[in-house]
Amino acid sequence: MATLQVDTLKFDFESTVSAQIYDQWQHYSSVWNAPPGGQKAVDVIAVNVVTVEDAPTESTAWLIEAKDFRVITNPPKASNISGLAQFVTEKVQHTLAGLADASAKAALPDEKQLATDALACPTKRVVLHLEPHTGVHTALFPIGFAASVLQRLRQLVTAIDSNPLVLNIANTPASGVPWTAS
């Protein structure tokens, strides 16, 4: 079972999942996002391979972005609030392009393999793990914030994933994804 720490969130993946923190890859930091840079990246790339008896293997690539607004020490960037769905979409698009580059050119074998595996998956899923602000609803975090982000995300990533997810710690277990978050 892989466990990844993304800022304040911990993700525990099932044994059938290969997962890595993509924006910490050597290929991403030294090649794909090398100066002048500007390439965005999702936080986690995970590939879930399930072999079903007497059926073809099913595999899914998960592109996971994590945002934790439970404790706010500095005002969030505008792109992290009003443009959150667009920001995640750009990260997903840049990540897919970066995976294509890594599958061909990555120096580290595990990065090259996970990039190749992720691109080969017939199903690609986009997940925004969004921990909401725990307090009074404000102009930054109005009631229904996560639902409005999900609605906009569905419009923007439909070519990649027609049913993206916006999850949090509380609803992750019921979502059917191959990990838990804490």
C-alpha positions as CSV (number, residue, x, y, z in Angstrom):
1,M,0.0,0.0,0.0
2,A,1.5,3.4,-1.1
3,T,1.1,6.3,1.2
4,L,1.7,9.9,-0.1
5,Q,1.7,13.1,1.8
6,V,0.5,16.1,-0.1
7,D,0.9,19.2,2.1
8,T,-1.5,18.5,5.0
9,L,-3.3,15.6,3.4
10,K,-2.3,11.9,3.5
11,F,-3.4,9.6,0.8
12,D,-3.4,5.8,1.4
13,F,-3.7,3.9,-1.9
14,E,-4.8,0.2,-2.3
15,S,-2.2,-2.4,-3.2
16,T,-3.3,-2.4,-6.9
17,V,-2.3,1.2,-7.3
18,S,1.0,2.7,-8.3
19,A,1.1,6.3,-7.2
20,Q,3.7,9.1,-7.1
21,I,3.8,12.8,-6.3
22,Y,4.1,14.0,-9.9
23,D,5.3,17.6,-9.2
24,Q,8.3,16.1,-7.3
25,W,9.5,14.0,-10.2
26,Q,13.0,14.7,-11.4
27,H,11.8,14.8,-15.0
28,Y,9.1,17.4,-14.1
29,S,11.4,19.7,-12.1
30,S,14.6,19.4,-14.1
31,V,13.3,18.9,-17.7
32,W,9.6,19.6,-18.2
33,N,9.4,22.6,-15.9
34,A,13.0,23.8,-16.1
35,P,13.4,27.5,-16.6
36,P,11.8,29.4,-18.1
37,G,9.2,26.9,-16.8
38,G,5.6,27.7,-16.5
39,Q,4.3,24.1,-16.8
40,K,1.7,23.3,-14.2
41,A,1.4,19.9,-12.6
42,V,-1.2,18.0,-10.6
43,D,-0.1,16.7,-7.3
44,V,-0.5,12.9,-7.7
45,I,-0.4,10.5,-10.6
46,A,-1.9,7.1,-9.8
47,V,-2.5,4.1,-12.0
48,N,-4.9,1.4,-10.8
49,V,-4.7,-1.9,-12.5
50,V,-7.4,-4.4,-11.7
51,T,-7.4,-7.9,-13.1
52,V,-10.8,-9.4,-13.2
53,E,-11.1,-13.2,-13.5
54,D,-12.1,-14.2,-17.1
55,A,-12.1,-10.6,-18.2
56,P,-9.6,-8.2,-19.7
57,T,-7.5,-6.1,-17.3
58,E,-9.1,-2.8,-16.4
59,S,-6.7,0.2,-15.8
60,T,-7.4,3.7,-14.8
61,A,-5.1,6.7,-14.6
62,W,-6.0,9.1,-11.8
63,L,-4.8,12.7,-12.0
64,I,-5.3,14.1,-8.5
65,E,-5.0,17.7,-7.4
66,A,-5.2,18.4,-3.7
67,K,-6.3,21.7,-2.1
68,D,-6.7,22.1,1.6
69,F,-8.5,25.3,2.8
70,R,-9.2,24.1,6.3
71,V,-6.7,26.4,7.8
72,I,-5.9,29.6,6.0
73,T,-2.8,31.4,7.2
74,N,-2.5,33.7,4.1
75,P,-5.2,34.9,1.8
76,P,-5.6,32.3,-1.0
77,K,-4.6,33.3,-4.6
78,A,-7.5,34.3,-6.7
79,S,-6.8,31.4,-9.1
80,N,-7.2,29.0,-6.2
81,I,-10.7,30.3,-5.5
82,S,-12.6,31.9,-8.3
83,G,-10.7,30.2,-11.1
84,L,-10.1,26.9,-9.3
85,A,-11.8,24.7,-12.0
86,Q,-9.8,26.4,-14.8
87,F,-6.6,26.1,-12.8
88,V,-7.1,22.4,-12.3
89,T,-7.9,22.0,-16.0
90,E,-4.6,23.6,-16.9
91,K,-2.7,21.4,-14.5
92,V,-4.3,18.3,-16.0
93,Q,-3.6,19.4,-19.6
94,H,0.1,20.3,-18.7
95,T,0.5,17.0,-16.8
96,L,-0.7,14.9,-19.7
97,A,1.7,16.6,-22.0
98,G,4.5,16.2,-19.3
99,L,3.6,12.5,-19.0
100,A,4.0,12.1,-22.8
101,D,7.4,13.7,-22.6
102,A,8.4,11.6,-19.5
103,S,7.3,8.3,-21.2
104,A,9.8,9.0,-24.0
105,K,12.6,10.8,-22.2
106,A,12.6,10.4,-18.4
107,A,15.9,9.4,-17.0
108,L,14.5,7.6,-13.9
109,P,13.0,4.2,-14.8
110,D,10.1,4.4,-12.3
111,E,9.0,7.8,-13.6
112,K,9.2,6.6,-17.2
113,Q,7.3,3.5,-16.4
114,L,4.5,5.3,-14.5
115,A,4.2,7.9,-17.3
116,T,4.0,5.1,-19.9
117,D,1.4,3.2,-17.8
118,A,-0.7,6.2,-17.2
119,L,-0.8,7.2,-20.8
120,A,-1.7,3.6,-21.8
121,C,-4.8,3.5,-19.5
122,P,-8.0,3.6,-21.5
123,T,-9.7,5.5,-18.7
124,K,-8.3,8.8,-17.3
125,R,-10.0,10.3,-14.2
126,V,-9.6,13.8,-12.9
127,V,-10.0,14.3,-9.2
128,L,-9.9,17.5,-7.2
129,H,-9.5,16.7,-3.5
130,L,-10.9,19.9,-1.9
131,E,-10.9,20.3,1.8
132,P,-13.3,23.1,2.5
133,H,-12.8,26.0,4.8
134,T,-14.2,25.2,8.2
135,G,-15.9,28.3,9.4
136,V,-18.4,30.8,8.4
137,H,-19.2,30.9,4.7
138,T,-17.7,34.0,3.2
139,A,-17.4,35.6,-0.2
140,L,-14.3,33.4,-0.7
141,F,-16.1,30.2,0.3
142,P,-19.8,30.6,-0.3
143,I,-22.3,27.8,0.3
144,G,-22.2,25.4,-2.6
145,F,-18.5,26.3,-3.4
146,A,-17.5,22.6,-4.1
147,A,-20.6,22.0,-6.2
148,S,-20.0,25.0,-8.4
149,V,-16.3,24.0,-8.9
150,L,-17.5,20.5,-9.9
151,Q,-20.0,21.9,-12.3
152,R,-17.4,24.1,-14.0
153,L,-14.8,21.3,-14.0
154,R,-17.2,19.0,-15.8
155,Q,-17.5,21.5,-18.5
156,L,-13.8,22.0,-18.9
157,V,-12.4,18.5,-18.7
158,T,-15.1,16.6,-20.5
159,A,-12.7,15.5,-23.3
160,I,-10.5,13.8,-20.7
161,D,-13.0,12.7,-18.1
162,S,-16.8,13.1,-18.5
163,N,-17.3,12.6,-14.8
164,P,-14.6,14.3,-12.8
165,L,-14.8,14.1,-9.0
166,V,-14.5,16.8,-6.3
167,L,-13.8,14.9,-3.1
168,N,-13.0,15.6,0.5
169,I,-12.0,13.4,3.5
170,A,-15.6,12.8,4.4
171,N,-16.9,11.7,1.0
172,T,-13.9,9.9,-0.3
173,P,-14.8,6.4,1.2
174,A,-18.2,6.5,-0.6
175,S,-16.8,7.6,-4.0
176,G,-15.4,4.2,-5.0
177,V,-11.8,5.5,-5.6
178,P,-8.9,3.2,-4.7
179,W,-7.6,5.3,-1.8
180,T,-8.5,7.0,1.5
181,A,-7.6,10.4,2.6
182,S,-6.9,11.8,6.0
